[in-house]
Amino acid sequence: MPSILFEVTDQVARITLNRPEKLNAFNREMAFALQNALRKCEPDDIRCVVITGSGKAFSAGQDLAEVVDPAGPGMSKILSEHYNPVIQLISDLKKPVLAVVNGVAAGAGANIALCCDIVVASESAVFIQAFSKIGLIPDSGGTFFLPRLVGRQKASALMMLGDKVKAEEAEKIGMIYKYFEDAAFRDEVEKITKTLANMPTAGLAYTKMAIQLSATNTLPEQLANEDALQQKAAATADFKEGVQAFLEKRAANFKGK
């Protein structure tokens, strides 16, 4: 079985981490396969990307058997060649990326989810910053994204103590967008996915860019960037369609352009 499943339906690219017998833990093959799948999401006819896991887990993070293997790639390559490119690819995609956390998301698995634009989880899902349990620091962008999501104090505690965060609490503290009861999870995910795939994709890309720039910009810098990005958004066909639909009191038919 391939370690990554990839399919495109109705302008949505669906990427499934597929090592269920290992709780979708990453090895070198799977990391490279995920990178390749993300690169396939760049064409304009894909308007939303979904990342999820097969079986009962989203991802348990790194397969530690590979870390301790003397013939393995070693920690430096695992970060620089496996995870860092994945985080950068997700961040650079000019369309929304939805993490659908269907079970445990631990270590790098949790942080890959948290770097996505929107994170939803099933009620039974849990998030764990498991690194401290084996003497490591959070990687895969964890030290960047988690403090910005939940604040420095909460992030420090979660990273140092390695607490399990249930989906309900994750929503409450702002770690994720929403959680849903397991029975309704699939239907609710499809509603969000369909909505994203029919939104003005270029405008969402500029929104994503503005949010990313806000992490390091001063207020004057951010206002200037909003001005520049808004001019680009206002030049799109979807903006013209959105205004026309509003004036005509009808639903907009966005084309993602």
BELHUTA-V316148 format. One record per pair of residues at least 12 apart in sequence whose ideal C-beta (glycine too) atoms are under 10 Angstrom apart, sorted by the first residue. I is the first residue (numbers start at 1). J is the second residue. Records with the same first field share a line. If there is no record, write none. Layout:
BEGIN
I->J, J
END
This chain:
BEGIN
1->18, 19, 20, 21, 54
2->16, 18, 19, 29, 30, 33, 37
3->16, 17, 18, 19, 22, 24, 26, 27, 28, 29, 30, 31, 32, 33, 34, 54
4->16, 17, 18, 19, 24, 29, 30, 31, 32, 33, 34, 35, 36, 37, 38, 51, 54
5->17, 18, 33, 37, 52, 54
6->18, 33, 34, 36, 37, 38, 40, 41
7->37, 50
8->40, 41, 43, 45, 46, 49
9->193, 197
10->47, 48, 193, 194, 197, 198
11->44, 45, 46, 47, 48, 95, 193, 194, 196, 197, 198, 201, 256
12->41, 46, 47, 48, 49, 50, 95, 98, 190, 193, 194, 196, 197
13->37, 38, 40, 41, 42, 43, 45, 46, 47, 48, 49, 50, 51, 93, 95, 97, 197
14->37, 48, 49, 50, 51, 52, 98, 100, 193
15->33, 34, 37, 38, 40, 41, 49, 50, 51, 52, 53, 97, 100
16->37, 50, 51, 52, 53, 54, 55, 100, 102
17->30, 33, 34, 37, 51, 52, 53, 54, 55, 57, 58, 59, 60, 102, 109, 112
18->30, 33, 52, 53, 54, 55
19->53, 54, 55, 57, 59, 60, 63
20->53, 54, 55, 56, 57, 103
21->54, 55
22->55, 57, 59, 60, 63, 65
23->53, 54, 55, 56, 57, 58, 59, 60, 61, 63, 103, 104, 105, 106, 109
24->52, 53, 54, 55, 56, 57, 58, 59, 60, 61, 63, 102, 103, 104, 105, 109
25->57, 59, 60, 61, 62, 63, 64, 65, 66, 106, 107, 108, 109
26->59, 60, 61, 62, 63, 66, 78, 82, 83, 86, 107, 108, 109, 112, 140
27->62, 63, 65, 66, 67, 69, 72, 73, 78, 82
28->63, 66, 72, 73, 77, 78, 81, 82
29->66
30->59, 63, 66, 82
31->62, 63, 66, 73, 78, 81, 82, 83, 85, 86, 108
32->81, 82, 85, 86
34->51, 59, 82, 83, 85, 86, 89, 90, 112
35->81, 82, 83, 85, 86, 88, 89
36->89
37->49, 51, 86, 89
38->51, 85, 86, 88, 89, 90, 92, 93, 97
39->85, 89, 93
41->89, 90, 93, 94, 95, 97
42->89, 92, 93, 94, 95
43->95
44->94, 95, 201, 202, 255, 256, 257
45->201, 256
46->93, 95, 197, 201, 256
47->95, 96, 196, 197, 198, 199, 200, 201, 202, 204, 205, 254, 255, 256
48->95, 96, 97, 98, 117, 118, 192, 193, 194, 195, 196, 197, 198, 199, 201, 204, 256
49->90, 93, 95, 96, 97, 98, 99, 116, 117, 193, 196, 197
50->96, 97, 98, 99, 100, 116, 118, 120, 189, 190, 192, 193, 196, 197
51->86, 90, 97, 98, 99, 100, 101, 112, 113, 116, 119
52->98, 99, 100, 101, 102, 103, 113, 120, 189
53->99, 100, 101, 102, 103, 104, 105, 109, 113, 125
54->102, 103
55->102, 103
56->102, 103, 104, 124, 125
57->101, 102, 103, 104, 105, 106, 109, 125, 126
58->99, 100, 101, 102, 103, 104, 105, 106, 109, 110, 112, 113, 119, 121, 122, 125, 126, 127
59->101, 103, 104, 105, 106, 107, 108, 109, 110, 111, 112, 113
60->103, 104, 105, 106, 107, 108, 109, 110, 128, 130
61->83, 104, 105, 106, 107, 108, 109, 110, 111, 112, 128, 129, 130, 131, 139, 140
62->75, 78, 79, 82, 83, 106, 107, 108, 109, 130, 131, 134, 136, 139, 140
63->78
64->107, 134
66->78, 82
67->134, 136
75->136, 139
78->108, 139
79->108, 139, 140
82->108, 139, 140
83->107, 108, 111, 112, 139, 140, 141, 142
84->139, 140, 141
86->108, 111, 112, 115, 140, 141
87->108, 111, 112, 114, 115, 116, 139, 140, 141, 142, 144, 145
88->115, 141
90->112, 113, 115, 116, 117, 141
91->115, 116, 117, 141, 144, 145, 208, 209, 212
92->208, 209, 212
93->116, 117, 205, 208
94->201, 202, 204, 205, 206, 208, 209
95->117, 196, 197, 199, 201, 202, 204, 205, 208, 256
96->116, 117, 118, 192, 193, 195, 196, 197, 199, 201, 204, 205, 207, 208
97->115, 116, 117, 118, 119, 196, 208
98->116, 117, 118, 119, 120, 177, 189, 192, 193, 196, 197
99->112, 113, 114, 115, 116, 117, 118, 119, 120, 121, 176, 177
100->113, 116, 118, 119, 120, 121, 122, 125, 185, 186, 188, 189, 192, 193
101->113, 114, 116, 119, 120, 121, 122, 124, 125, 126, 127, 167, 170, 176, 179, 185
102->120, 121, 122, 124, 125, 182, 185, 186, 189
103->121, 122, 124, 125, 126
104->124, 125, 126, 127, 128, 130, 164
105->119, 121, 125, 126, 127, 128, 130, 165, 167, 170, 176
106->126, 127, 128, 129, 130, 131, 133, 162, 164
107->128, 129, 130, 131, 133, 134, 136, 138, 139, 140, 142, 162
108->130, 131, 138, 139, 140, 141, 142
109->127, 128, 130, 140
110->126, 127, 128, 129, 130, 131, 138, 140, 142, 145, 146, 158, 165, 170, 175
111->127, 129, 131, 138, 139, 140, 141, 142, 143, 144, 145, 146
112->140, 141, 142, 145
113->125, 127, 140, 145, 170, 175, 176
114->127, 129, 140, 141, 142, 144, 145, 146, 148, 149, 150, 170, 175, 176
115->140, 141, 142, 144, 145, 146
116->145, 176, 177
117->177, 196, 204, 207, 208, 211, 212
118->176, 177, 178, 192, 193, 196
119->149, 167, 170, 171, 175, 176, 177, 178, 179
120->167, 171, 176, 177, 178, 179, 180, 185, 188, 189, 192, 193
121->165, 166, 167, 168, 170, 171, 175, 176, 177, 178, 179, 180, 185, 189
122->167, 179, 180, 181, 182, 183, 184, 185, 186, 188, 189
123->166, 167, 168, 179, 180, 181, 182, 183, 184, 185
124->166, 167, 179, 181, 182, 185
125->165, 166, 167, 168, 170, 176, 179, 180, 182, 185
126->163, 164, 165, 166, 167, 169, 170
127->146, 158, 163, 164, 165, 166, 167, 169, 170, 175, 176
128->158, 162, 163, 164, 165
129->142, 143, 146, 155, 157, 158, 159, 160, 161, 162, 163, 164, 165
130->159, 162, 164
131->143, 159, 160, 162
132->158, 159, 160, 161, 162
133->161, 162
134->162
137->159
138->155, 158, 159, 160
142->155, 158, 159
143->155, 156, 159
144->215
145->175, 215
146->158, 159, 175
147->159
148->174, 211, 214, 215
149->170, 173, 174, 175, 176
150->165, 170, 173, 174, 175
151->173, 174
154->173, 174, 175
155->173, 175
158->173, 175
166->179
167->179, 180, 181, 182, 185
177->192
178->192
180->192
197->254, 256
198->251, 252, 253, 254, 255, 256
199->238, 242, 252, 254, 256
200->233, 236, 237, 238, 239, 241, 242, 252, 254, 255, 256, 257
201->236, 238, 254, 255, 256, 257
202->232, 233, 235, 236, 237, 238, 239, 254, 255, 256, 257
203->229, 230, 232, 233, 234, 236, 238, 239, 242, 254, 256
204->233, 238, 254, 256
205->229, 232, 233, 236, 256
206->225, 226, 228, 229, 230, 231, 232, 233, 236
207->229, 233
209->225, 228, 229, 232
210->222, 225, 226, 228, 229, 230, 233
212->225
213->225, 226, 229
214->226
236->254, 255, 256, 257
237->254, 255, 256, 257
238->252, 253, 254, 255, 256, 257
239->254
241->253, 254, 255, 257
242->254
END
